[in-house]
Amino acid sequence: MAPLLTTLAFLLDSIIGDPQSWPHPVRWIGRLITLWEKVLRATLSFLKASSPFAFILAGFFLYIFVVGISACLVYLALYFSHKYLFVLWALLALYLVFASICLRDLIRHTQRVEAFLAKGDLLSARDALSWIVGRDTSSLDEAAIRRAEIETLAENFSDGLVAPLFYLALFGPLFAWIYKATNTLDSMVGYKNEKYLYLGRFSAKMDDLLNYLPARIAALLLIAAAKLGSFDAKEAAKLWRKESRFHTSPNSGQTEATMAGALGVHLGGNSYYRGILVEKPTIGAGGKEASHAEVQAAEYIVTLGTLLALALCLLVMGLISFFFTNPWGWALCH
């Protein structure tokens, strides 16, 4: 059942993506984060606690509250639907898998940015890019926009596709959504600025931990996809080995370095986040400036890599099912 639901979820994502009018667990998790952040900040203010340790402790509770509530809701929904109405359980599981992946929307957003650039509408391209990156986009030129597009394609291949599939294959939708809640926390509070340096530290470290293996698997899948797509897989592997550690993130550099090598472009460099300059080294410094062709190539590599990730996920599910009866076990309340 698990491989079938996963395959159906991917087909659904490839057809409709993420309709904005549909409810989405990530948006609910985002609202929960905002609520608990306000509660915890108000509590710290009431207690007159302003030390770094107090904010780190509050950040720990923020993580526990958000991930705990998210996990409990997913568990209870799956448990009771499985217990009383199997059809509802199957539909709910299908939706949870579908909502945990983002290939169609990721490609759609970059294509939208490229459409604006093709018309010479830099302002609209910057605005469209701001929907998929965390950096400030208001002053980016065309070259910087395209670097940001390729970087987000590479990073989201790991965060939005490989990592959810990794936890889904091994432990089921419950753990996939524990990961998604962690990743959402990191994207909202995991900044190294004055506001979140301490409050978001625990969430950022947990995101680093949960992404450690998936990011490296994602890099290997991108190398395989580059080989299949007749791109420079050898250079992709070389940059992955030599330059992935140069990135400020222990995980994002894995796929960004690999993509830079596959396309022969340079990525990275300094960027502004919420008005604060973040100094980042250049990856693939000898590479060319990315153009429309390289963005299209990155989309193609990510799509190929996703198909490989799906095949690997289904293979792991099949092996676990062969040895342990149900690949999702108790995580789906078997």
C-alpha positions in Angstrom: 0.0 0.0 0.0 2.8 2.4 0.9 4.5 2.3 -2.5 1.2 2.8 -4.3 0.2 5.8 -2.2 3.7 7.3 -2.7 3.5 6.9 -6.5 0.0 8.3 -6.6 1.1 11.3 -4.5 3.9 12.0 -7.0 1.5 11.8 -9.9 -0.9 14.2 -8.1 1.9 16.6 -7.5 3.1 16.5 -11.1 -0.5 17.3 -12.2 -1.7 20.0 -9.8 1.3 21.0 -7.7 0.2 23.0 -4.6 -3.0 24.8 -5.2 -3.0 27.9 -3.1 -6.7 27.5 -2.3 -6.1 24.1 -0.7 -5.3 23.8 3.0 -1.7 22.8 3.5 0.0 21.5 6.7 3.1 23.7 6.2 0.9 26.8 6.3 -0.7 25.5 9.5 2.7 24.8 11.0 3.8 28.3 10.1 0.8 29.8 12.0 1.6 27.6 15.0 5.2 28.8 15.0 4.1 32.4 14.9 1.7 31.8 17.8 4.2 30.0 20.0 6.9 32.5 19.3 4.6 35.3 20.5 3.7 33.3 23.6 7.3 32.5 24.5 8.5 36.1 23.8 5.7 37.4 26.0 6.6 35.0 28.7 10.3 36.0 28.6 9.3 39.6 28.8 7.0 39.0 31.7 9.8 37.1 33.5 12.4 39.8 32.5 14.6 37.0 31.2 16.8 38.4 28.4 20.0 36.3 28.7 21.1 34.2 25.7 20.5 31.0 27.8 16.9 32.1 28.4 16.3 32.5 24.7 18.0 29.2 23.8 15.8 27.5 26.4 12.7 29.2 24.9 13.8 28.1 21.5 14.0 24.5 22.8 10.5 24.7 24.0 9.4 26.3 20.7 10.8 23.3 18.9 9.2 20.8 21.3 5.8 22.5 21.2 5.6 22.9 17.4 7.0 19.5 16.4 5.2 17.7 19.3 1.8 19.2 18.4 2.4 18.5 14.7 3.4 14.9 15.3 0.4 14.3 17.7 -2.1 15.6 15.2 -0.7 13.5 12.4 -0.6 10.4 14.6 -4.1 10.8 15.9 -5.6 11.5 12.5 -3.9 8.4 11.1 -4.7 6.2 14.1 -8.4 6.9 14.2 -8.9 6.9 10.5 -7.1 3.6 10.2 -9.1 2.1 13.1 -12.5 3.1 11.9 -12.5 3.8 8.2 -9.7 2.5 5.9 -10.7 4.5 2.9 -10.4 7.7 4.9 -7.0 6.5 6.2 -5.8 5.9 2.6 -6.9 9.3 1.5 -5.4 11.0 4.5 -2.1 9.2 4.0 -2.1 10.0 0.3 -2.6 13.7 1.1 0.1 13.7 3.7 2.6 12.3 1.3 1.4 14.6 -1.5 1.7 17.7 0.7 5.3 16.7 1.9 6.8 17.0 -1.6 7.1 20.1 -3.9 8.6 19.3 -7.3 5.8 20.8 -9.5 5.6 24.1 -7.6 9.4 24.4 -7.3 9.8 24.2 -11.1 6.7 26.4 -11.7 8.1 29.2 -9.5 11.5 29.2 -11.3 9.7 29.2 -14.7 7.7 32.2 -13.5 10.8 34.1 -12.6 12.4 33.2 -16.0 9.2 34.4 -17.8 9.6 37.8 -16.2 13.3 38.0 -17.0 12.5 37.1 -20.6 10.3 40.2 -20.8 12.9 42.4 -19.2 10.7 42.9 -16.1 13.3 42.8 -13.4 11.0 44.1 -10.7 8.5 41.4 -11.2 11.2 38.8 -11.4 12.6 39.9 -8.0 9.2 39.8 -6.5 8.5 36.3 -7.9 11.9 35.1 -6.6 11.1 36.4 -3.1 8.5 33.6 -2.9 11.1 30.8 -3.0 14.2 32.2 -1.4 15.0 33.6 2.0 17.5 36.3 0.9 16.5 39.9 0.1 15.8 40.2 -3.6 15.0 43.9 -4.0 18.5 44.8 -5.4 19.4 41.7 -7.3 20.5 42.0 -10.9 19.7 39.4 -13.6 22.8 37.3 -12.9 22.2 37.3 -9.1 18.6 36.3 -9.7 19.6 33.3 -11.8 22.2 32.2 -9.3 19.6 32.3 -6.6 17.2 30.3 -8.7 19.8 27.5 -9.2 20.8 27.6 -5.6 17.2 27.2 -4.4 16.5 24.4 -6.9 19.5 22.5 -5.5 18.7 23.2 -1.9 15.0 22.4 -2.2 15.8 19.2 -4.1 17.3 18.1 -0.8 14.9 19.8 1.7 11.7 19.5 -0.2 12.1 16.2 -2.0 14.9 13.8 -0.9 14.6 14.4 2.9 10.8 13.9 3.1 11.2 10.7 0.9 14.0 9.5 3.1 12.0 9.7 6.3 8.8 8.5 4.5 10.6 5.4 3.2 12.1 4.4 6.5 9.4 5.5 9.0 6.2 6.7 7.2 4.3 9.9 7.0 4.5 10.6 10.7 8.3 11.0 10.6 8.1 12.8 7.3 6.0 15.5 9.0 8.3 15.6 12.0 11.0 16.5 9.5 8.7 19.0 7.7 7.9 20.7 10.9 11.6 21.0 11.8 12.4 22.3 8.4 9.6 24.9 8.6 10.9 26.0 12.0 14.4 26.5 10.5 13.0 28.5 7.6 11.1 30.8 9.9 13.4 31.2 13.0 16.7 29.7 12.0 18.4 33.0 11.2 21.7 34.2 12.6 20.5 37.7 13.3 19.8 39.7 16.4 16.1 38.5 16.6 16.7 34.8 16.1 20.3 34.1 16.9 19.4 32.3 20.2 15.7 31.7 19.9 16.2 29.8 16.6 19.4 28.0 17.5 17.9 24.7 18.6 15.6 24.5 15.6 18.5 25.3 13.2 20.7 22.6 14.8 17.9 20.0 14.6 17.3 20.9 11.0 21.1 20.4 10.4 21.0 17.0 12.1 17.9 15.7 10.3 19.2 16.9 6.9 22.7 15.5 7.3 22.2 12.1 5.6 19.5 13.2 3.1 21.7 16.1 1.9 24.5 13.7 1.0 22.2 11.2 -0.6 20.7 14.2 -2.6 24.2 15.1 -3.8 24.8 11.6 -5.1 21.4 11.6 -6.8 22.3 14.9 -8.5 25.6 13.4 -9.8 23.7 10.4 -11.1 21.1 12.7 -12.7 23.8 14.8 -14.3 25.3 11.6 -15.8 21.9 10.5 -17.1 21.2 13.9 -18.5 24.6 14.2 -20.3 25.8 17.0 -18.0 29.3 17.2 -16.4 28.9 14.5 -13.7 32.6 14.3 -13.2 32.9 18.0 -12.4 29.8 17.7 -10.2 31.5 14.9 -8.2 34.7 16.9 -8.0 33.1 20.1 -6.7 30.9 18.1 -4.2 34.1 16.5 -2.7 36.1 19.7 -2.7 33.8 22.6 -2.2 30.6 21.5 -0.4 32.2 22.2 3.0 32.9 25.8 2.0 29.2 26.7 2.4 28.0 28.3 5.6 25.5 25.5 6.0 26.8 22.0 6.6 24.1 20.6 4.3 23.1 23.2 1.6 26.6 23.1 0.2 26.2 19.4 -0.7 23.7 20.0 -3.5 24.8 23.5 -4.4 28.4 22.5 -5.1 27.2 19.4 -7.0 24.8 21.5 -9.2 27.5 24.1 -9.8 29.8 21.4 -11.1 27.2 19.8 -13.2 26.3 23.1 -14.9 29.8 24.6 -15.0 28.6 27.8 -13.2 29.6 29.6 -10.1 27.2 30.0 -7.2 27.1 31.5 -3.7 28.7 34.8 -2.8 27.5 37.4 -0.3 23.8 37.9 0.2 21.5 40.1 2.3 19.0 38.4 4.7 16.4 40.7 6.3 18.8 43.6 5.7 21.9 41.9 7.2 24.9 41.0 5.0 25.8 37.4 5.2 29.2 36.6 3.8 29.3 33.4 1.8 32.1 32.0 -0.3 31.8 31.5 -4.0 31.3 27.8 -5.1 32.8 26.9 -8.5 34.7 30.1 -8.8 36.1 29.2 -12.2 32.6 28.6 -13.6 30.6 30.8 -15.9 27.7 33.1 -15.0 24.4 31.3 -15.1 22.0 32.1 -17.9 18.5 31.0 -18.9 19.9 27.8 -20.4 21.6 26.8 -17.0 18.3 27.5 -15.1 16.5 25.2 -17.5 19.3 22.6 -17.2 19.0 22.8 -13.4 15.3 22.2 -13.6 15.9 19.2 -15.8 18.6 17.7 -13.4 16.3 18.2 -10.4 13.4 16.5 -12.2 15.7 13.5 -13.1 17.1 13.4 -9.6 13.5 13.4 -8.2 12.6 10.4 -10.3 15.7 8.6 -9.1 14.8 9.5 -5.5 11.3 8.2 -5.9 12.7 4.9 -7.4 15.1 4.6 -4.4 12.3 5.3 -2.0 10.0 2.7 -3.5 12.9 0.2 -3.5 13.6 0.8 0.2 9.9 0.4 0.9 9.8 -2.8 -1.0 12.8 -4.2 0.9 11.4 -3.2 4.3 8.0 -4.6 3.4 9.6 -7.9 2.4 11.4 -8.3 5.7 9.0 -6.5 8.1 5.5 -6.9 6.6 4.6 -3.2 6.5 7.1 -0.5 5.4 5.3 2.2 7.4 4.8 0.0 10.6 3.5 1.6 13.7 4.1 5.1 12.3 1.0 4.7 10.2 -0.7 2.8 13.0 -0.7 -0.6 11.3 
